[in-house]
C-alpha cells in the first residue's frame, strides 16, 4: 500500500472534500433561486449579484467584452475588479480547482481512465492553452461579439445546470471523451483558455502551496501522480536553481492534492512571503 492509499484510508482527503463542497456549494447557491425561490445569488459564473449587493464578474469575460468594443455597465466593472482582487489573493487557477464545474467532469474522466487502465495519451504541448486564449480574444476583437462564450464548456456547463443543457451535453461529452480517450487531463491541462487566463493572474497570487518539510521528501512520487500539473512541483521540491520551498508556478491550481497524499507532510498552504528552507519533520 502506497502512502497515498494509506492516507485515503486513515484520513479522508480533506482538501478534496473541501473542493467538492466548494464546487457543489457554489452551484447550489445559484440553483437556490430558480428551484427554491431563494435568490441569495442571482446570475451565473459570468456575472452574479449576491444579496443584491455584491457583484462579481468574470474578468476573462470582461476582457472579451472590452475587446469586442462593448461598453460594460459600471456594476460589471466593479464586479470584475473584485474578482481580480479575490484571485490575486487566493490564486488565479484556484478558480479551476474550487469553482469550475467542468473540473468535476474532467476529474471523473481521469478517474475512469485510471480504472480502465488506459495508458496511451496523445502528446500535446501544454502551451496550446495560451494559443487558445489568444484566439478567443482575437475572435472577440474581430467579431465584435462574445463568440467564444457560445461554445465555452465552462459557461455552457454552468448555464446548463441552471437553465437546462440542450446542446451543451454534446460539448461536455466531447470534453469528457477527449480527456478519457485522447489526452490525459487534456482539456484543463492543455486546451482550456479560461485556465490559461487565470494562470496569468496566478503569477502574482498571494496564497501558495509551501513545502515547509521538503527535506523530509522520500521520493515516493505520490504528489506527482495526483497533481494535474505535475511540472509545477519539481522546482520547489528539489530546489532547482536554488528555488525556495514554495510553488510559484502560474499553473498550480492550489487544489491541495499534494497535501492530501503526502505521507511526510511536505506540503502545506501558506503565503508566498518569506519562504524558509525546508527541514525534516
N, C-alpha and C positions, 0 to 999 in steps of 0.2 A: 504494500500500500504506500503510495507516494504521500509526501507531506500535505499536498493539496487535498487528496482524498481524505486523509485523516482529519484535516481541519473542517471539511464539509460535514463529516460525521460527528466530530466532537463539539463543534460550534457552528451554528448557521452562518453562512456568508453574509455578514451584516450589511456590508456596503451594497451588495447585490439586492438584498431585500429592501434597503432604503431607496435604491434607484428605482426599483419596480414600484414601490409605494409612491415615489415622486411622479413617475410617468402615469400611473393609473389615477393618482390623486388629481393631477392637473387635468386629465381628461374628464374625470368625474365632476370637477368644478365647472367645466364648460357644458357638460351634459345636464347638470342640475337644473338649468333654466328651462330648456325645451322639454325635459322629461318630467320634472317635479315642480316647475314654476318658481324655482329658487334662483333668481337672477343675480347671484353674487358676482359672477363673471360673465360678461357679455362679449360676443365676438368669437375670434379664433386665434390661432397662433400668429397670424399676420398682424392683427390688431385686436386688442382687448381692452375692456374697461372694467376694473374691479371696484365693486361697491359704488359705482357711478362716480368714482373719484380718481382712481389710479390708472392712467393709460400706459400701455406697453405696446410698442410697435416693433416688429421685426426689422432690425437695421438693414438687413440684406434686401428686404422688400423696399424699404425706404430708398436705398441706393438705386435700385432698379427704377423706382418712380421718378427720381430726380433726373436720371439719365434719359428717361423716356420723355422728359420735358413736362411732366405733370407737376402741378403745384399742390403739395400736400397741405392739409389743414394744420393749424398750429398745434392742436392736441396730438396729432400723429407725430409731429416733430418732437414734441416733449416726450412722447412715449418712446421714440427711437433713442433719444438721449438717455433716458432712464434705463433702457435695456442695455445700451452700450456700457453705461456705468456698472450695471449689475454684472455683466460678463467680464469686465475688466477686473472685478473683484473676485469672482468665483471661477474664472477660466472660460475662455470662449467656447471650447469644444465640450464644456460641461453641458451645453445645450444638447449635444448628440447623445450623451450618456444618461442624462437626467430628465430630459424633456421630450425629445423627438420620438414620435410614435412609430416611425419606421425602424428605429433601433430594436423594438420588440420583434419585428418581423425578421430582421437580419440576424439577430441573436438566435431566433428559432431555427433559421436556415443553417446556422453554424453548428448548433447542437445536433440537428438531424444529420448533417454532413458527417459529423464525428461518429454518430451511432451507426450510420450506414457504411462506415469505413471508406469513405470517398477520399482518396489521397491526391488524385490529379487536380491540378489547378493551373489554368492558363496564366501566362505571365502578362502583367500589365503594370506599367510604371505608376507609382502612387502619385506622381506629379500630374497625372492626367486630370485629377480633380481641379487643379488650378487652371488648366486649359478650359475645362468645362465652365468654371466660374467666369473666366474672361469672355467665353462665348455667350453666356446668358446676359452679361452686362452689355456686350456689343449688340446683342439681339434687342435689348430694351431700347438702346440708343437709336438703332436703325429703324425699328418698327414704331417707335413712339407709344409702345404698349407693354404691358407686363406679360409678354408672350410666354415666358418660361413658367410662370405661375399656373398656367393652364394645365401643364403636364408635370409639374414638380411633385414627386411622390410624397414629400413631406407635407406640403399643403393639401394634396389630394387625400392623404390618409386622415388628416385631422378634420377637414371639411366633411369627408365621407362618414366619419364616426358620428358627426353631429347631424348632418343633413341627409345622409344616405350616400352609398358608394357609387352606384351607377357604373360608369366605365372605369372608375378608379380601381375596381377589382382587377382589371386586366393589367394596369400599370404596376400595381403592387404585387400581383402574381409574377410579373416579369422580373421585378427586383428579387423576389424570393428565389425563383428558379435560377437566376443569374448567380446569386450567392451560393446556392446549393450545388449547381452542376457545372458552372463555368469558372468562376474565380472566387477563391476563398476570401470572405469578407470583402467582396468585390465592390459593392455599392458604397458602403461607408468608408472603406479604406482606399478606394481608388477613383471613384467617379463623382461622388456627391458634391456639388458646388456649394451647398449650404454648409457642410462641414468644412470645406475649404475656406469659405468666408469667415466662419467663426474661429478657425485656426489662426487667421491673421490677427484677430482681436486677442486670441490666447497668448500671443507672443509677449504681451505686456501684463498678463493677468497676475494677480497677487497670490491667489490660492494655488498651491503646488503640491505634488507628491514629493516628500522629502525622504531621504534614506538615512535616518539617524543611527542605524546599526549596519551600515553597508559592509563593514569588515567582518560581520558575522555570516555573510553570504557563504553557503556551501555549494554553490553552483548546481543546485538541483534542477534549474531551468523551469520551474513551475510558473514563475512570473512571465517568462517569455511565452509559455504555452497558452496562457489565458489572455494575455494582452492583445487587444485588437490592433494596436500599433506597436509591435514589439521593438521596432527600431529606435523607439524613444528611450528605452531602458538602459542600454549598454553604456552610453557616455557617462551617466551619473553613477551607475553601479560599478563600473570598472575604472572610474576616474580617468577616462580617455582625455589626454591632453591637459590633465590637471583639473578636469571639471569638478565642481563642488558636488556634494551629495544631495542633489536636488534636480528633479526632472524639469528642465526649462523648455523642452521641445514643444513647438507650437501645436503638434498634433496629438499630444497627450490629452485625453478626454476627461481626466480626473474621475474615472469610473470606479476606482478603488479595487479592481480585480486583483492587482498585485498585492495589496494589503491583505485581502481575504485569504489568499492561498499561501502566503509566505510563512513557513514554519519557524523562521528565525526572527520574525518581526522586524525585518529590514526596513520596510516601508511604512510611512505614516503621512497623513495630511498635515500640512503646515503652510507657512507663508514663505515667500521667496527671499525674505530679508535675512542677512547674516547667517548663511548656512555654515555649519561647522563640520569638520571631518568626522566620518562615522567611526564608531567604536563598537567592539563586540558587546552583545547583550547577555 
